[in-house]
Amino acid sequence: MDVSSLNASWTLHRGLAGAAVYAASKAAVHNLARTLGTDLAQRGIRVNSVSPGYIETEMYRNAIDPDAEPRITAEVPLGSLGHPDDVAAAVAFLASDDASYITGQDLGIDGGLVRAAPAALQS
């Protein structure tokens, strides 16, 4: 069985102000995974997407004002930023035999970010 995981983003599940084009492109990536997961299944190929949340990378550091980090971290129910190894482990899972019955899905790696109401809505 062949496997492919495409990188989407948490923004396909919940909007992010100022990132409309980015979010739309990541939603398109997941839709591609969902469609290819169906189209290629009969050939024994599984296709999924992964949607990382806030992951502590160089890209994150370049995009986020350090003063905003406490507010961002507070949005994540697990209370911390993710790490590249968290994403790598999820991709490894999807490539493993343990995920042999999973295709066309999106796996969120976001510490619960998209399933929680934003802090601004909780007050």
LOTI-664932 format. One record per residue: x, z, y of N, C-alpha, C, CB in turn; residue number from 1. Coordinates in steps of 0.1 Angstrom, whole numbers, always signed. Each point is the difference from the previous one (the first is absolute). Glycine has a CB too. Layout:
N
SITE  n.c1  n.c3  n.c2 ca.c1 ca.c3 ca.c2  c.c1  c.c3  c.c2 cb.c1 cb.c3 cb.c2   i
SITE     X     Z     Y     X     Z     Y     X     Z     Y     X     Z     Y NUM
...
END
This chain:
123
SITE  n.c1  n.c3  n.c2 ca.c1 ca.c3 ca.c2  c.c1  c.c3  c.c2 cb.c1 cb.c3 cb.c2   i
SITE    +9    +0   -12    -9    +0   +12    +9    +0   +12   -19   +12   -12   1
SITE   +16   -21   +22    +7    +0   +12    -8    +8   +11   +10   -23    -6   2
SITE    -3   +29   +15    -6    +8   +10    +6    -3   +14    -3   +18   -17   3
SITE    -6   -17   +27    +4    -1   +14    -7   +10    +8    +4   -25    -3   4
SITE    +4   +32   +12    -6    +9   +10    +3    -5   +14    +2   +20   -16   5
SITE   -12   -22   +24    +2    -4   +14    -1   +11    +9    -9   -22    -6   6
SITE   +16   +22   +17    +0   +11   +10   -11    -2   +10   +24    +4    -3   7
SITE   -34    +4    +3   -11    +0   +10    +3   +12    +9   -18   -11   -16   8
SITE    +8   +18   +21    +2   +12    +9   -13    +8    +0   +17   -13   +14   9
SITE   -15   +26   -10   -12    +8    +1    -9    -5   +11   +13   +19    -7  10
SITE    -8   -28   +16    -9    -5   +11   -10   -10    -5   +19    +3   +15  11
SITE   -18    -7   -28   -11    -9    -5   -13    +9    -3   +17   -16    -9  12
SITE   -15   +29    +8   -11    +9    -3    -6    +7   +12   +10    +3   -22  13
SITE    -1    -2   +33    -4    +8   +12    +7    -6   +12    -4   +21   -14  14
SITE    -3   -24   +24    +6    -6   +12   +11    +8    +6   -21   -12    +4  15
SITE   +30    +5    +4   +10    +6    +7    +1    -7   +14   +13    +6   -21  16
SITE   -16    +1   +31    -1    -5   +14   +13    -8    +3   -15   +19    +7  17
SITE   +14   -31    -1   +11    -8    +3    +6    -8   -11    +4   +17   +18  18
SITE   -10   -16   -30    +7    -7   -11   -10    -9    -7   +15   +19    -3  19
SITE   -24   -26   +10   -10    -8    -6    +6   -12    -9   -15    +6   +20  20
SITE   +25   -13   -15    +5   -11    -7    +8    +5   -12    +2   -13   +21  21
SITE    +5   +24   -20    +7    +6   -11   -10    +4   -11   +19    +8   +16  22
SITE   -29    +0   -12   -10    +4   -10    -7   -11    -6    -3   +20   +13  23
SITE    +0   -31    -6    -7   -11    -6    +9    -7   -10   -13    -3   +21  24
SITE   +26    +2   -18    +9    -7    -9    +2    +8   -13   +12   -10   +20  25
SITE   -12   +24   -19    +1    +8   -12   -13    +0    -8   +16   +15   +12  26
SITE   -28   -17    -5   -12    -1    -8    +0   -14    -7   -12   +14   +17  27
SITE   +18   -24   -11    +1   -13    -7   +10    +1   -12    -4   -11   +22  28
SITE   +14   +19   -21    +9    +2   -11    -7    +6   -12   +19    +3   +16  29
SITE   -27    +7   -13    -8    +6   -11   -10    -9    -6    +3   +22   +11  30
SITE   -10   -30    -2    -9   -10    -5    +7   -10    -9   -15    +3   +20  31
SITE   +27    -7   -16    +8    -9    -9    +2    +7   -14   +11   -11   +21  32
SITE    -7   +23   -20    +3    +7   -13   -13    +1    -9   +18   +14   +11  33
SITE   -29   -11    -4   -13    +1    -8    -3   -13    -6    -8   +18   +16  34
SITE    +9   -29    -8    -4   -13    -4   +10    -5   -11   -10    -5   +22  35
SITE   +23    +6   -20   +10    -4   -10    -2    +9   -13   +16    -7   +18  36
SITE   -19   +19   -16    -2    +9   -12   -11    -6    -9    +7   +20   +13  37
SITE   -17   -26    -7   -11    -6    -8    +5   -14    -5   -17   +12   +14  38
SITE   +22   -20    -5    +4   -14    -4   +11    +0   -11    -5    -7   +23  39
SITE   +14   +17   -23   +11    -1    -9    -1    +9   -12   +14    -5   +19  40
SITE   -25   +12   -20    -2   +10   -11    +0    -7   -14   -13   +14   +15  41
SITE    +7   -26   -16    +0    -7   -13   +14    -5    -4   -24    -7    +5  42
SITE   +33    +7    +4   +14    -4    -3    +9   +12    -3    -3   -20   +15  43
SITE    -4   +32   -15    +8   +12    -3    +8    +5   +12    +1    -7   -23  44
SITE    -6    +4   +35    +7    +4   +12    -9   +10    +8   +13   -22    +1  45
SITE    -7   +34    +2    -8   +10    +8    +6    +0   +14    -4   +14   -21  46
SITE    -5   -14   +31    +4    +1   +14    -8   +11    +7    +5   -25    +0  47
SITE    +3   +33    +6    -6   +11    +8    +7    +1   +13    -6   +13   -21  48
SITE    +0    -5   +30    +7    +3   +13    +2   +15    +1   -10   -20   +11  49
SITE   +20   +24    -3    +2   +14    +3    -1    +1   +15   +15    +4   -20  50
SITE   -21    +8   +24    -3    +2   +15    +7   +13    +4   -22   -13    -1  51
SITE   +34   +12    +5    +7   +13    +5    -6    +5   +12   +21    -8   -10  52
SITE   -21   +21   +12    -3    +6   +13   +12    +1    +9   -19   +13   -11  53
SITE   +20    -2   +17   +12    +2    +9   +12    +3    -9   -14    +8   +19  54
SITE   +23   -17   -20   +12    +2    -9   +12    +1    +9   -11   -13   -19  55
SITE   +19   +23   +16   +12    +3    +9   +11   -11    -3    -6   +25    +0  56
SITE    +5   -36    +8   +10   -11    -2    +6    -3   +14   -13    -9   -20  57
SITE   +22    +0   +21    +6    -4   +12   -11    -7    +9   +22    -3   -11  58
SITE   -31    -5    +5   -11    -6    +7    -9   +10    +6    +1   -19   -16  59
SITE    -4   +30    +9    -9   +11    +5    +7    +6   +12    -9    +4   -23  60
SITE   +22    -1   +21    +8    +7   +11    +0    -9   +13   +14   +12   -18  61
SITE   -13   -25   +16    +1    -9   +12   -13    -2    +6   +18   -11   -11  62
SITE   -29   +13    +4   -14    -2    +5    -6   +12    +6    -2   -18   -16  63
SITE    +6   +30   +12    -8   +12    +4    +8    +8    +9   -11    +0   -22  64
SITE    +5    +5   +33    +6    +9   +10    +2   +13    -8   -11   -11   +21  65
SITE   +23   +17   -21    +2   +12    -7    -9   +12    +5   +24    -7    -2  66
SITE   -29    +6   +14    -9   +10    +5   -14    -1    -7   +12    +1   +22  67
SITE   -15   -13   -28   -13    -2    -6    +0    +5   -15    -4   -19   +16  68
SITE   +16   +21   -21    +1    +3   -15    -8   +12    -4   +22   -10    +1  69
SITE   -23   +21    +6    -8   +11    -4   -15    -3    -1   +17   +15   +11  70
SITE   -22   -23    -2   -14    -5    +0    -2    -9   -12    -1    +2   +25  71
SITE   +10   -11   -27    -1    -9   -12    +0    +7   -13   +12   -18   +14  72
SITE    -2   +27   -15    +1    +9   -12   -13    +8    -3   +25    +1    +3  73
SITE   -31    +3    +8   -12    +8    -1   -12    -8    -5    +8   +14   +19  74
SITE    -7   -27   -18   -11    -9    -5    +1    -2   -15    +1   -12   +22  75
SITE   +10   +16   -28    +2    -2   -14    -4   +13    -7   +18   -17    +4  76
SITE   -28   +17   -13    -5   +12    -7   +12    +7    -7   -22   -10    -2  77
SITE   +31    +3    -4   +11    +7    -7   +10    +6   +10    -3   -16   -19  78
SITE    +2   +13   +32    +8    +6   +10   +14    -5    +2   -13   +19    -5  79
SITE   +16   -31    +0   +14    -5    +1    +0   -15    +0    +9   +21   -11  80
SITE    +2   -27   +16    +2   -14    -1    +4    -3   -15    +6    -2   +25  81
SITE    -9   -10   -29    +5    -5   -13   +14    -5    +1   -23    -6    -6  82
SITE   +29    +4    -6   +14    -5    -1    +0   -13    -8    +9   +23    +2  83
SITE    +1   -31    +0    +1   -13    -7    -1    +2   -15   +13    -9   +18  84
SITE    -8   +20   -23    -1    +2   -15   -14    +2    -4   +22   +11    +1  85
SITE   -31    -6    +7   -14    +1    -3    -6   -13    -3    -2   +21   +14  86
SITE    +5   -31    -5    -5   -13    -2    +6    -7   -12    -3    -2   +25  87
SITE   +16    +4   -27    +7    -6   -12    -6    +5   -13   +21    -2   +14  88
SITE   -24   +15   -14    -6    +6   -12   -14    -6    -3   +13   +21    +4  89
SITE   -21   -24    +6   -13    -6    -2    +1   -14    -5    -9   +14   +18  90
SITE   +18   -22   -12    +3   -13    -4    +4    -1   -15    +6    -7   +24  91
SITE    +3   +17   -27    +5    +1   -14   -11    +3   -10   +22    +7    +9  92
SITE   -31    +2    -4   -12    +3    -9    -8   -13    -2    -1   +23    +9  93
SITE    -2   -30    +2    -8   -13    -2    +7   -10    -9   -10    +4   +23  94
SITE   +23    -4   -23    +7    -9    -9    +1    +5   -14   +13    -8   +20  95
SITE   -16   +20   -23    +1    +6   -13   -12    -3    -9   +14   +18   +10  96
SITE   -11   -16   -23   -11    -1   -10   -11   +10    +3   +16    -8   -17  97
SITE   -13   +19   +24   -11   +10    +3   -10    -6    +9   +17   +18    -2  98
SITE   -14   -29    +9   -10    -6    +9    -5   -14    -6   +12   +12   +20  99
SITE   -11   -13   -33    -3   -13    -6   -14    -5    +2   +17    +6   -16 100
SITE   -26    +3   +20   -14    -4    +2    -4    +1   +15    -5    +9   -23 101
SITE   +15   -11   +31    -3    +0   +15    +5   -13    +6    +3   +25    +0 102
SITE   -13   -32    +6    +4   -12    +8   -10    -2   +11   +10   -10   -21 103
SITE    -5    +4   +32    -9    -2   +11    -3   +12    +8    -9   -19   -12 104
SITE   +16   +29   +11    -3   +13    +6   +10    +3   +12    -9    +9   -22 105
SITE    +6    +0   +30    +9    +5   +11    +2   +15    -3    -8   -17   +17 106
SITE   +21   +20   -18    +4   +14    -2    +5    +6   +13    +6    -4   -24 107
SITE   -13   +14   +29    +4    +7   +12   +11   +10    -2   -23    -4    +9 108
SITE   +34    +4    -2   +10    +9    -1    +2    +6   +14   +12   -12   -19 109
SITE   -21   +21   +23    -2    +4   +14    -2   +15    +2    -9   -23    +4 110
SITE   +10   +31   -14    -2   +14    +1   -14    +4    +4   +23    +1    +7 111
SITE   -33   -10   -10   -14    +2    +3    -4    -5   +14    +1   +20   -15 112
SITE    +7   -26   +22    -2    -5   +14   -13    -7    +1   +24    -1    +4 113
SITE   -27    -9   -12   -12    -8    +3   -13    +6    -5   +14   -20    -1 114
SITE   -13   +31    -7   -12    +6    -5    -4   +12    +8    +7    -7   -22 115
SITE    +1   +11   +32    -3   +11    +9    -5    -5   +14   +17   +14   -12 116
SITE   -26    -7   +17    -4    -3   +14   +11    +3   +10   -24    +5    -6 117
SITE   +27   -15   +15   +10    +3   +10    -3   +13    +7    +4   -24    +4 118
SITE    +7   +31    +0    -1   +13    +7    -9    -1   +12   +23    +6    -8 119
SITE   -23   -17   +15    -8    -1   +12   -15    +1    -3   +17   -14   +10 120
SITE   -21   +11   -22   -14    +1    -5    -4   +13    -5    +1   -24    -5 121
SITE    +9   +33    +2    -2   +12    -6    -3   +12   +10   +14    -8   -19 122
SITE   -11    +5   +32    -1   +11    +9   -14    +1    +6   +23    -3    +6 123
END
